[in-house]
């Protein structure tokens, strides 16, 4: 009888303590959403062998640009439901036809039927993003060695020599 009482007491104690331990568990931070152009540069930087000092400086530079890239992305025109559907279908069709790169982008853009206002907003946003990328890479080049800067590359879309 004492053994049964002891088992029930232990079970009750476990049931009471378990929720308290769950509350103490450290909560994982949600990953920061990064604008796609900045994410591409971050990915390139991750492949470089940076010193601790370089990592700190690079992180500071990226933090400075993060909000600017997000603001530029936010200025992109909002697509209607029909435009998003047309974009998805055109991308799938172009991919199935074996189109890549600019050819695929042109096929998708043609299917979007953007208004003049949307086209203008898109061009302005893309121009701002290009300027930010160039400025960011120039600033990063000041922190990186010549070899690292060469690996970072002059721009998007350039194929690296194997």
Phi, psi and omega in degrees: 000320179295324181294319179294317178298320180296318180296315179297321179295318178295316179298317180297320179296318179296317181296325180283325184278327185305312180295328179293320179293325180294325179290328182282344182299136180295136181273138178281138177283142175291138180297144180290136175281128182244137176300141185307315180298323179288324180297322179297317180292320178299322179295317177298319181293326181296333180280348180273149178269091184266144174286168180299319179296316179297317180302316180297314180295319179296317178299320179296318180295315180298320179299322180296324184270341186306311181294325180294318177294319179297320179295320179294320178295323181294336180280352177298145182294145177278131180270145176287168179301318181294321180293319178297319179295316179297321179298314180298313182295318181294322179295317179295318181295315180297321179294317179297328179278358177084013179283145180220162173057229184299322181298317178293317180299317180297320179295319180292316180299320180296325182284340184290326184053057180290147174286165179301321179297317179294320180298316181296314180297321180294314180298317180297316180296316180295322178296317179298317180297318178299317179297317179297318179298315180297316180296317180297313181296325178295317180292321178294326180300332178290340182262329186274157173287167180300320180294316179295318180297323178294323178291329179294327174085157183284334182185172181289144174091356178273131179275140180274146177288138183279000000 
